[in-house]
Amino acid sequence: MVEASVIAVLVATVLLMLWRWLGSRRWLVLALVWLVYAIYEVLMAKRVLCSGECNIRVDLLLLYPLLLGDTLWVAVSEARRALKRRREISQDGARH
């Protein structure tokens, strides 16, 4: 469980760097969600949120797909937005 929190912090760090570099708030929101997940994992590992048997974690059947799906969705939508901007700039440059 501790490894999962470290990975989540690393993912959040990359997303924060993307936010600073590209300026889209989507990256910031997604980074904050990953950080919340990291905190959740730490609390689970320290048995704050789970006092007994935490071996079977049904919550992760929902959390992992949501985190990964949201990350993929933001990445694809931001890439499409960037391509659209690039096309518009190249079309404007060709007109002038």
matplotlib code that plots the C-alpha trace (Angstrom):
import matplotlib.pyplot as plt

x = [0.0, 2.9, 4.2, 0.8, 1.0, 4.5, 3.4, 0.4, 2.6, 4.9, 1.9, 0.6, 4.1, 4.1, 0.6, 1.6, 4.5, 2.2, -0.1, 2.7, 4.0, 0.7, -1.5, -4.6, -6.5, -7.5, -4.0, -4.1, -7.4, -6.2, -3.0, -5.0, -7.2, -4.0, -2.7, -5.9, -5.6, -2.1, -3.3, -6.0, -3.5, -1.2, -4.2, -5.1, -1.6, -1.5, -4.8, -6.6, -9.3, -9.2, -8.9, -9.1, -8.7, -7.9, -6.6, -9.7, -10.0, -13.1, -12.8, -9.8, -12.0, -13.6, -10.7, -8.0, -10.3, -11.6, -8.1, -6.7, -9.7, -9.7, -6.0, -6.4, -9.4, -7.6, -4.5, -6.5, -8.7, -5.7, -3.8, -6.8, -7.1, -3.4, -3.7, -6.8, -4.9, -1.9, -4.1, -5.8, -2.4, -1.0, -4.2, -3.9, -0.3, -1.1, -3.7, -1.4]
y = [0.0, 2.4, 1.8, 2.9, 6.2, 6.8, 6.1, 8.4, 11.2, 10.7, 10.9, 14.0, 15.6, 15.0, 16.3, 19.4, 20.0, 19.6, 22.2, 24.7, 24.1, 24.0, 26.1, 24.0, 23.7, 20.2, 19.1, 20.8, 19.3, 15.8, 16.3, 17.2, 14.1, 11.9, 13.6, 12.9, 9.3, 9.2, 10.5, 7.9, 5.1, 6.3, 6.4, 2.9, 1.7, 3.3, 1.6, 4.9, 4.2, 0.4, -1.1, -4.7, -6.9, -4.6, -7.3, -7.3, -3.8, -3.5, 0.3, -0.1, -1.7, 1.7, 4.0, 2.7, 2.7, 6.2, 7.6, 6.0, 6.8, 10.4, 10.7, 9.2, 11.4, 14.6, 13.6, 12.8, 15.9, 18.2, 16.6, 17.1, 20.7, 21.3, 19.8, 21.9, 25.1, 24.0, 23.5, 26.9, 28.6, 26.9, 27.8, 31.5, 31.5, 30.1, 32.8, 35.7]
z = [0.0, 0.7, -2.8, -4.2, -2.3, -3.6, -7.2, -6.7, -5.5, -8.5, -10.9, -9.1, -9.5, -13.2, -13.5, -11.5, -13.9, -16.9, -15.3, -14.8, -18.3, -20.2, -17.9, -18.1, -14.8, -15.7, -14.9, -11.6, -10.6, -11.7, -9.7, -6.6, -7.0, -7.2, -4.1, -2.2, -3.3, -2.0, 1.4, 1.4, 0.8, 3.6, 5.9, 4.9, 5.5, 8.9, 9.7, 10.3, 7.8, 8.2, 11.7, 10.7, 7.6, 4.7, 2.4, 0.2, -1.0, -3.1, -3.1, -5.4, -8.0, -8.3, -7.5, -9.9, -13.0, -12.1, -11.6, -14.7, -16.8, -15.7, -16.4, -19.8, -20.6, -19.6, -21.6, -24.7, -24.5, -23.9, -26.9, -29.1, -27.9, -28.7, -32.2, -32.9, -31.9, -34.0, -37.0, -36.5, -36.2, -39.3, -41.3, -40.2, -41.2, -44.6, -45.2, -44.6]

ax = plt.figure().add_subplot(projection="3d")
ax.plot(x, y, z, "-o")
ax.set_aspect("equal")
plt.show()
